[in-house]
Amino acid sequence: MTNAIEVKSLSKKFGDFVAVNNISFEVKKGEIFAFLGPNGAGKTTTIKMLTTLLHPTTGKIFVNGYNPVINQNQVRKSFGIVFQDPSLDDELTAYENMEFHGVLYGLSKNLMTTRIEELLRIVDLWDRKDSLVKTFSGGMRRRLEIARGLLHHPKVFFLDEPSLGLDPQTRSHLWEYVKNLNKKEGITVFFTTHYMEEAEKIAERICVIDHGKIVAKGTVNELKKQTKTKTLEEAFLSLTGHEIREEEFTNQDHMRMMRRMWRGGGKH
């Protein structure tokens, strides 16, 4: 199998509203893949279906060879995820947040201990392992969330607007960590962003979605050639006809999703 993710004729309806409309795409193993689209385009709904939190109305999905509808546990064990809003426990230390995640995934004590130190060192937080998360800056929290999401050796890493609200320098450092981990561990990265420079500099291929439909996919150069434009932003505007907008995804949404994930949800 050469693809980490395969999506075929995927649709999701909520009553009469079509959130995702017959989309198909694939993400190669070890690839860094970006999903671009304005608010309400269907990005988050697609991620929810890929990560077992929603069942598709029609179509097929395979994540690491598993069907998220039929093989929920296998799919969940095979991916890590960083949501748009913070999801750490402020009253726990960095180490305790990592430890709690390891327990959820059933990691052995020895493996957990080794892996926590390895990842906290990679994201430059080992010296703050015993500090409460509520004392961390936004950038430090994001780095910790990335480390936590990678704790169980996932094959696919989902990031939903991971750099939202961070300053440019912190964003740059965050993506350096992700790129290094992609190379070091061969992990497949699937991310959404509204920062054009991120998609252009980080992603190997980009999928543009609008009104629930995929309107284009390819490398940056392919998208520019297709639209006869000079920049990715111009290509995006040519394809969608309007500026990209930030997704509205609250921390309460995330907590509900996490509770459903661990209680066997995903049927809605």
C-alpha positions as a Markdown table, in Angstrom:
| # | Residue | x | y | z |
|---|---|---|---|---|
| 1 | Met | 0.0 | 0.0 | 0.0 |
| 2 | Thr | 1.5 | 3.3 | -1.1 |
| 3 | Asn | -1.2 | 5.6 | 0.3 |
| 4 | Ala | -1.7 | 6.4 | 4.0 |
| 5 | Ile | -5.2 | 7.9 | 3.3 |
| 6 | Glu | -7.6 | 7.0 | 0.5 |
| 7 | Val | -11.0 | 8.8 | 0.1 |
| 8 | Lys | -13.4 | 7.7 | -2.6 |
| 9 | Ser | -16.7 | 9.5 | -3.5 |
| 10 | Leu | -17.1 | 10.7 | 0.1 |
| 11 | Ser | -20.2 | 12.7 | 1.1 |
| 12 | Lys | -21.7 | 13.9 | 4.4 |
| 13 | Lys | -25.2 | 15.3 | 4.8 |
| 14 | Phe | -26.8 | 16.8 | 7.9 |
| 15 | Gly | -30.4 | 16.7 | 7.0 |
| 16 | Asp | -30.8 | 18.5 | 3.7 |
| 17 | Phe | -27.4 | 20.3 | 4.1 |
| 18 | Val | -24.5 | 18.7 | 2.2 |
| 19 | Ala | -21.3 | 19.5 | 4.1 |
| 20 | Val | -19.0 | 17.3 | 2.0 |
| 21 | Asn | -20.1 | 16.5 | -1.6 |
| 22 | Asn | -18.6 | 13.5 | -3.3 |
| 23 | Ile | -14.9 | 14.1 | -2.8 |
| 24 | Ser | -12.0 | 11.8 | -3.7 |
| 25 | Phe | -8.3 | 12.2 | -2.9 |
| 26 | Glu | -5.4 | 10.2 | -1.6 |
| 27 | Val | -2.4 | 11.0 | 0.6 |
| 28 | Lys | 0.8 | 9.1 | 0.1 |
| 29 | Lys | 2.8 | 7.5 | 2.9 |
| 30 | Gly | 5.3 | 9.9 | 4.4 |
| 31 | Glu | 3.8 | 12.9 | 2.5 |
| 32 | Ile | 3.0 | 16.3 | 4.0 |
| 33 | Phe | -0.4 | 17.2 | 2.6 |
| 34 | Ala | -2.4 | 20.4 | 3.1 |
| 35 | Phe | -6.2 | 20.9 | 3.0 |
| 36 | Leu | -7.1 | 24.5 | 2.1 |
| 37 | Gly | -10.6 | 26.0 | 2.1 |
| 38 | Pro | -12.7 | 28.8 | 3.5 |
| 39 | Asn | -14.8 | 28.5 | 6.6 |
| 40 | Gly | -17.6 | 26.0 | 6.1 |
| 41 | Ala | -15.9 | 24.4 | 3.1 |
| 42 | Gly | -16.0 | 21.0 | 4.6 |
| 43 | Lys | -12.4 | 20.7 | 6.0 |
| 44 | Thr | -13.2 | 19.9 | 9.6 |
| 45 | Thr | -16.1 | 17.6 | 8.6 |
| 46 | Thr | -13.7 | 15.7 | 6.5 |
| 47 | Ile | -11.2 | 15.4 | 9.3 |
| 48 | Lys | -13.9 | 14.2 | 11.6 |
| 49 | Met | -14.8 | 11.4 | 9.2 |
| 50 | Leu | -11.1 | 10.5 | 8.7 |
| 51 | Thr | -10.6 | 10.2 | 12.5 |
| 52 | Thr | -13.8 | 8.2 | 13.2 |
| 53 | Leu | -15.7 | 11.0 | 14.9 |
| 54 | Leu | -18.4 | 11.1 | 12.1 |
| 55 | His | -19.7 | 8.4 | 9.9 |
| 56 | Pro | -19.9 | 9.3 | 6.2 |
| 57 | Thr | -23.3 | 9.4 | 4.5 |
| 58 | Thr | -21.8 | 7.7 | 1.4 |
| 59 | Gly | -18.4 | 6.8 | 0.1 |
| 60 | Lys | -15.3 | 5.0 | 1.4 |
| 61 | Ile | -12.4 | 6.0 | 3.6 |
| 62 | Phe | -9.2 | 4.1 | 4.3 |
| 63 | Val | -6.7 | 5.3 | 6.9 |
| 64 | Asn | -3.6 | 3.1 | 7.0 |
| 65 | Gly | -5.6 | 0.4 | 5.2 |
| 66 | Tyr | -8.4 | 0.5 | 7.8 |
| 67 | Asn | -12.0 | 1.6 | 7.3 |
| 68 | Pro | -12.8 | 4.2 | 10.1 |
| 69 | Val | -16.4 | 3.0 | 10.2 |
| 70 | Ile | -15.7 | -0.7 | 10.6 |
| 71 | Asn | -12.2 | -0.6 | 12.2 |
| 72 | Gln | -12.5 | 2.3 | 14.6 |
| 73 | Asn | -10.0 | 1.1 | 17.2 |
| 74 | Gln | -7.3 | 0.2 | 14.6 |
| 75 | Val | -7.7 | 3.6 | 12.9 |
| 76 | Arg | -7.6 | 5.5 | 16.3 |
| 77 | Lys | -4.4 | 3.8 | 17.3 |
| 78 | Ser | -2.8 | 4.6 | 14.0 |
| 79 | Phe | -3.1 | 8.4 | 14.0 |
| 80 | Gly | -2.3 | 11.4 | 16.2 |
| 81 | Ile | -4.1 | 14.7 | 16.1 |
| 82 | Val | -3.7 | 18.3 | 17.2 |
| 83 | Phe | -6.9 | 20.3 | 17.2 |
| 84 | Gln | -7.3 | 23.9 | 16.5 |
| 85 | Asp | -8.1 | 24.9 | 20.0 |
| 86 | Pro | -6.0 | 24.0 | 23.1 |
| 87 | Ser | -6.8 | 20.6 | 24.6 |
| 88 | Leu | -4.2 | 20.3 | 27.3 |
| 89 | Asp | -5.0 | 20.1 | 31.1 |
| 90 | Asp | -3.7 | 23.3 | 32.5 |
| 91 | Glu | -3.6 | 21.9 | 36.0 |
| 92 | Leu | -1.2 | 19.1 | 35.1 |
| 93 | Thr | 2.5 | 19.4 | 34.3 |
| 94 | Ala | 3.8 | 18.8 | 30.7 |
| 95 | Tyr | 5.0 | 15.3 | 31.8 |
| 96 | Glu | 1.7 | 14.5 | 33.3 |
| 97 | Asn | -0.2 | 15.5 | 30.2 |
| 98 | Met | 2.0 | 13.2 | 28.2 |
| 99 | Glu | 1.6 | 10.4 | 30.7 |
| 100 | Phe | -2.2 | 10.6 | 30.7 |
| 101 | His | -2.2 | 10.3 | 26.9 |
| 102 | Gly | 0.1 | 7.3 | 27.1 |
| 103 | Val | -2.3 | 5.6 | 29.5 |
| 104 | Leu | -5.2 | 6.2 | 27.2 |
| 105 | Tyr | -3.3 | 4.4 | 24.4 |
| 106 | Gly | -2.2 | 1.6 | 26.6 |
| 107 | Leu | 1.6 | 2.2 | 26.4 |
| 108 | Ser | 3.8 | 0.2 | 28.7 |
| 109 | Lys | 5.5 | 2.2 | 31.5 |
| 110 | Asn | 9.0 | 1.6 | 30.0 |
| 111 | Leu | 8.0 | 2.6 | 26.5 |
| 112 | Met | 6.1 | 5.6 | 27.8 |
| 113 | Thr | 9.0 | 6.9 | 29.9 |
| 114 | Thr | 11.5 | 6.6 | 27.0 |
| 115 | Arg | 9.1 | 8.1 | 24.4 |
| 116 | Ile | 8.1 | 11.1 | 26.6 |
| 117 | Glu | 11.7 | 12.1 | 27.2 |
| 118 | Glu | 12.5 | 11.7 | 23.5 |
| 119 | Leu | 9.6 | 13.8 | 22.3 |
| 120 | Leu | 9.9 | 16.5 | 24.9 |
| 121 | Arg | 13.6 | 16.9 | 24.0 |
| 122 | Ile | 12.7 | 17.1 | 20.3 |
| 123 | Val | 10.3 | 20.0 | 21.0 |
| 124 | Asp | 12.6 | 21.7 | 23.5 |
| 125 | Leu | 10.4 | 21.2 | 26.5 |
| 126 | Trp | 12.3 | 18.6 | 28.5 |
| 127 | Asp | 13.6 | 21.2 | 30.9 |
| 128 | Arg | 10.0 | 22.3 | 31.6 |
| 129 | Lys | 8.6 | 18.8 | 32.0 |
| 130 | Asp | 7.6 | 19.4 | 35.6 |
| 131 | Ser | 6.1 | 22.9 | 35.0 |
| 132 | Leu | 2.3 | 23.3 | 35.0 |
| 133 | Val | 0.9 | 23.8 | 31.5 |
| 134 | Lys | -0.9 | 27.0 | 32.7 |
| 135 | Thr | 2.5 | 28.7 | 32.9 |
| 136 | Phe | 3.2 | 27.9 | 29.3 |
| 137 | Ser | 3.1 | 30.3 | 26.4 |
| 138 | Gly | 0.9 | 29.6 | 23.3 |
| 139 | Gly | 3.9 | 28.3 | 21.4 |
| 140 | Met | 5.0 | 26.0 | 24.2 |
| 141 | Arg | 1.5 | 24.6 | 24.5 |
| 142 | Arg | 1.4 | 23.9 | 20.7 |
| 143 | Arg | 4.8 | 22.1 | 20.9 |
| 144 | Leu | 3.5 | 20.0 | 23.8 |
| 145 | Glu | 0.4 | 19.1 | 21.9 |
| 146 | Ile | 2.5 | 18.0 | 19.0 |
| 147 | Ala | 4.7 | 15.9 | 21.2 |
| 148 | Arg | 1.6 | 14.4 | 22.9 |
| 149 | Gly | 0.0 | 13.5 | 19.6 |
| 150 | Leu | 3.1 | 11.6 | 18.5 |
| 151 | Leu | 3.6 | 9.7 | 21.7 |
| 152 | His | 2.0 | 6.4 | 20.5 |
| 153 | His | 4.0 | 6.3 | 17.2 |
| 154 | Pro | 1.1 | 7.2 | 14.9 |
| 155 | Lys | 1.5 | 6.6 | 11.2 |
| 156 | Val | -0.6 | 9.6 | 10.3 |
| 157 | Phe | -0.6 | 13.0 | 12.0 |
| 158 | Phe | -3.6 | 15.3 | 11.6 |
| 159 | Leu | -3.2 | 19.0 | 12.5 |
| 160 | Asp | -6.3 | 21.3 | 12.3 |
| 161 | Glu | -5.1 | 24.9 | 12.0 |
| 162 | Pro | -2.2 | 24.2 | 14.4 |
| 163 | Ser | -0.5 | 27.6 | 14.2 |
| 164 | Leu | -3.7 | 29.7 | 14.5 |
| 165 | Gly | -3.0 | 32.6 | 16.8 |
| 166 | Leu | 0.8 | 32.1 | 17.0 |
| 167 | Asp | 3.3 | 34.8 | 16.1 |
| 168 | Pro | 5.3 | 34.3 | 12.9 |
| 169 | Gln | 8.5 | 33.2 | 14.6 |
| 170 | Thr | 6.7 | 30.6 | 16.7 |
| 171 | Arg | 4.8 | 29.4 | 13.7 |
| 172 | Ser | 8.1 | 28.9 | 11.8 |
| 173 | His | 9.6 | 27.0 | 14.7 |
| 174 | Leu | 6.5 | 24.8 | 15.0 |
| 175 | Trp | 6.7 | 23.8 | 11.4 |
| 176 | Glu | 10.4 | 23.0 | 11.7 |
| 177 | Tyr | 9.5 | 20.5 | 14.4 |
| 178 | Val | 6.8 | 19.0 | 12.3 |
| 179 | Lys | 9.1 | 18.7 | 9.2 |
| 180 | Asn | 11.9 | 17.2 | 11.3 |
| 181 | Leu | 9.6 | 14.6 | 12.7 |
| 182 | Asn | 8.2 | 13.8 | 9.3 |
| 183 | Lys | 11.7 | 13.1 | 8.1 |
| 184 | Lys | 12.9 | 11.4 | 11.3 |
| 185 | Glu | 9.9 | 9.1 | 11.7 |
| 186 | Gly | 8.5 | 8.9 | 8.2 |
| 187 | Ile | 5.1 | 10.1 | 9.5 |
| 188 | Thr | 2.4 | 11.2 | 7.1 |
| 189 | Val | 1.2 | 14.8 | 7.9 |
| 190 | Phe | -2.3 | 16.0 | 7.0 |
| 191 | Phe | -2.9 | 19.6 | 8.0 |
| 192 | Thr | -5.4 | 22.4 | 7.4 |
| 193 | Thr | -4.3 | 26.0 | 7.4 |
| 194 | His | -5.4 | 29.4 | 6.2 |
| 195 | Tyr | -1.9 | 30.7 | 6.0 |
| 196 | Met | -0.9 | 30.6 | 2.3 |
| 197 | Glu | 2.8 | 30.8 | 3.1 |
| 198 | Glu | 2.5 | 27.7 | 5.3 |
| 199 | Ala | 0.9 | 25.6 | 2.6 |
| 200 | Glu | 3.4 | 26.9 | 0.0 |
| 201 | Lys | 6.5 | 26.2 | 2.1 |
| 202 | Ile | 5.4 | 23.1 | 4.0 |
| 203 | Ala | 3.1 | 21.0 | 1.9 |
| 204 | Glu | 4.2 | 18.7 | -0.9 |
| 205 | Arg | 0.7 | 18.6 | -2.3 |
| 206 | Ile | -2.4 | 20.7 | -1.7 |
| 207 | Cys | -6.1 | 20.0 | -1.9 |
| 208 | Val | -8.4 | 23.0 | -2.3 |
| 209 | Ile | -12.0 | 22.4 | -1.1 |
| 210 | Asp | -14.9 | 24.8 | -1.4 |
| 211 | His | -18.7 | 24.4 | -0.7 |
| 212 | Gly | -17.9 | 20.7 | 0.2 |
| 213 | Lys | -16.4 | 20.0 | -3.2 |
| 214 | Ile | -12.7 | 19.6 | -4.2 |
| 215 | Val | -12.0 | 22.2 | -6.8 |
| 216 | Ala | -8.3 | 21.5 | -7.3 |
| 217 | Lys | -5.4 | 19.4 | -6.1 |
| 218 | Gly | -1.7 | 19.2 | -6.8 |
| 219 | Thr | 1.6 | 20.8 | -6.1 |
| 220 | Val | 1.9 | 24.6 | -5.7 |
| 221 | Asn | 3.3 | 24.9 | -9.2 |
| 222 | Glu | 0.6 | 22.7 | -10.6 |
| 223 | Leu | -2.1 | 24.9 | -9.0 |
| 224 | Lys | -0.5 | 28.0 | -10.3 |
| 225 | Lys | -0.2 | 26.6 | -13.8 |
| 226 | Gln | -3.8 | 25.4 | -13.8 |
| 227 | Thr | -5.1 | 28.8 | -12.8 |
| 228 | Lys | -2.5 | 30.8 | -14.8 |
| 229 | Thr | -1.5 | 32.8 | -11.7 |
| 230 | Lys | 1.8 | 33.7 | -10.1 |
| 231 | Thr | 1.1 | 33.0 | -6.4 |
| 232 | Leu | -0.7 | 30.4 | -4.4 |
| 233 | Glu | -3.0 | 33.1 | -3.0 |
| 234 | Glu | -3.9 | 34.2 | -6.5 |
| 235 | Ala | -4.5 | 30.6 | -7.5 |
| 236 | Phe | -6.7 | 30.0 | -4.4 |
| 237 | Leu | -8.8 | 33.1 | -5.1 |
| 238 | Ser | -9.2 | 32.1 | -8.7 |
| 239 | Leu | -10.4 | 28.7 | -7.7 |
| 240 | Thr | -12.8 | 29.7 | -4.9 |
| 241 | Gly | -13.7 | 33.3 | -5.7 |
| 242 | His | -13.2 | 34.6 | -2.2 |
| 243 | Glu | -10.6 | 34.9 | 0.6 |
| 244 | Ile | -10.0 | 32.1 | 2.9 |
| 245 | Arg | -11.5 | 32.5 | 6.4 |
| 246 | Glu | -10.6 | 31.0 | 9.8 |
| 247 | Glu | -12.5 | 27.9 | 10.9 |
| 248 | Glu | -14.6 | 28.4 | 14.0 |
| 249 | Phe | -13.9 | 25.4 | 16.2 |
| 250 | Thr | -14.3 | 25.8 | 19.9 |
| 251 | Asn | -12.6 | 24.1 | 22.8 |
| 252 | Gln | -16.0 | 22.7 | 23.8 |
| 253 | Asp | -16.3 | 21.1 | 20.4 |
| 254 | His | -13.0 | 19.5 | 20.9 |
| 255 | Met | -13.8 | 18.1 | 24.4 |
| 256 | Arg | -17.1 | 16.7 | 23.1 |
| 257 | Met | -15.2 | 15.0 | 20.2 |
| 258 | Met | -12.6 | 13.5 | 22.5 |
| 259 | Arg | -15.3 | 12.2 | 24.9 |
| 260 | Arg | -17.1 | 10.6 | 22.0 |
| 261 | Met | -13.9 | 9.1 | 20.7 |
| 262 | Trp | -13.1 | 7.3 | 23.9 |
| 263 | Arg | -16.7 | 6.3 | 24.5 |
| 264 | Gly | -17.2 | 4.7 | 21.1 |
| 265 | Gly | -18.8 | 7.6 | 19.3 |
| 266 | Gly | -18.6 | 8.6 | 15.7 |
| 267 | Lys | -22.1 | 7.6 | 14.5 |
| 268 | His | -23.6 | 11.0 | 13.9 |
